[in-house]
Amino acid sequence: MRKLLFLPVLLICALTQAQTIDASTAAKAITAAGLKDHLSIIAGAEMQGRETGTEGERRAAAYLISQYKKFKLKPGNNGAYTLPFKLYQDKVVSSELKVNGEPYTLDKDYWVNASNVPQKSLKTNAVIFVGNDFNDKSTVDVKGKLLVATENKERSMMKIMAAQKLGALGIIIIANNNPTMASNLTGRLSLTAPTANFVSMTVTKSVGSRLLGGSKDFSDQELADVPKGVYSTTIDWATERNTSEVPSADVITILPSKEKTDEYLFITSHYDHLGMKDGVINYGADDDGSGTTSVVAIANAFAEATKKGFSPKRNIVFMNVSGEEKGLLGSRYYSEHPVYPLEKTTADLNIDMVGRIDPTYKGDSMNYVYVIGEDKLSSDLQPITDKINEHYHMELDRRFNDPKDINRFYYRSDHFNFAAKGVPVIFYFNGTHRDYHKPTDTVDKINFDLMEKRVRMIFETAWEMAMREDMLKRDMPLNMPAGR
Ligand SMILES: [Zn+2]
């Protein structure tokens, strides 16, 4: 009799085990208080603004990894929780310019930019003067030649690009007004070692006059009257650059599926920010501490759900990338060195700035989120979001899907590198605000109740995508403008 009594109890236990928790219940593991706890650390002073390649970035990565381990999620990169990558940065160590033997001084007579400084020294005995209306339609043979041009409003960049396109060695721009800032001698971080074959600099009118054969300084009129053509001028530009390697890493963790083991859903954010400037920390609480905290909270909610019997149909990968503020570098590295096949990646849900409201939404109308990119690659995306939103009642603001959006938000966060490879994406965003990219983007300004709602909605969207029978269909043409 006693033994028999146990049987129904065991049966009930077994049934409870098999019955999986539903998405809305699981979403309740995401709370305003929990989000605040994580964000207070991620956007805290100890993280020093999380600039790519710095100690602050490494501390933030260590915190994220500690959380994923705590949630018992698996390493996402062949046994590792990081996907390390190398960045390169150029510095100009010295620069000495002589024109016809006469020495000139950097930042007084001429200005350079680290990305357009020759690898070694530059010597030439002639220049081609191309005047002020030089463009890429020019029929002058400038291949391998050093050009000199006068400056006119906003056209200098076009001239530099034209010279580059036509295969010139470089271009020297004679300034209308001398630059007021010192030369930028530190180059941008880049995924490839810089190879500055093309050179450019800005010089004073006085140096410009010497370049064009003048023995004294030309007046503006004289300069305007200088005929185009070849001038025998000796230029000796001795420069020294060095390239340093800057290590960085994306953080990546996975909740493995037992069913569709070769399919993946990605949930991403960028954990890097602007770091410190003159001892002042850029905390980046909204950008993108909020998205990073969201990914951690979503990962935790999924992990908690698995304890109650949930098992995703396809793998869920949580990735916090670095190098976003330097030009979407961490996500680009991933898209060029994917750990999991991109064609088997059903979607990337990218969360970048979800803790605030922008000036468009004030007071009562703050119950919104911008959803961007949904209409680009898969017609499955929008109906899913709309369905999930039926019980969140948020305003899903899709205005930035407009291809003519001058803000170009679609190109400005990490989902873009997934989309460029054909992976359907949704970018969740609250818009910019007065604290955007300023030291005042701090935790105390985050609206955690609103953030909780947004993150729960993203969580349920992810749940739906992880549980669907088929991967999202890719039925829109991959038609990406090259520009970012
Ligand atoms: Zn940013």
Boltz pocket constraint, residues with backbone or C-beta under 6 A from the ligand:
constraints:
  - pocket:
      binder: B
      contacts: [[A, 287], [A, 288], [A, 325], [A, 437]]
      max_distance: 6.0
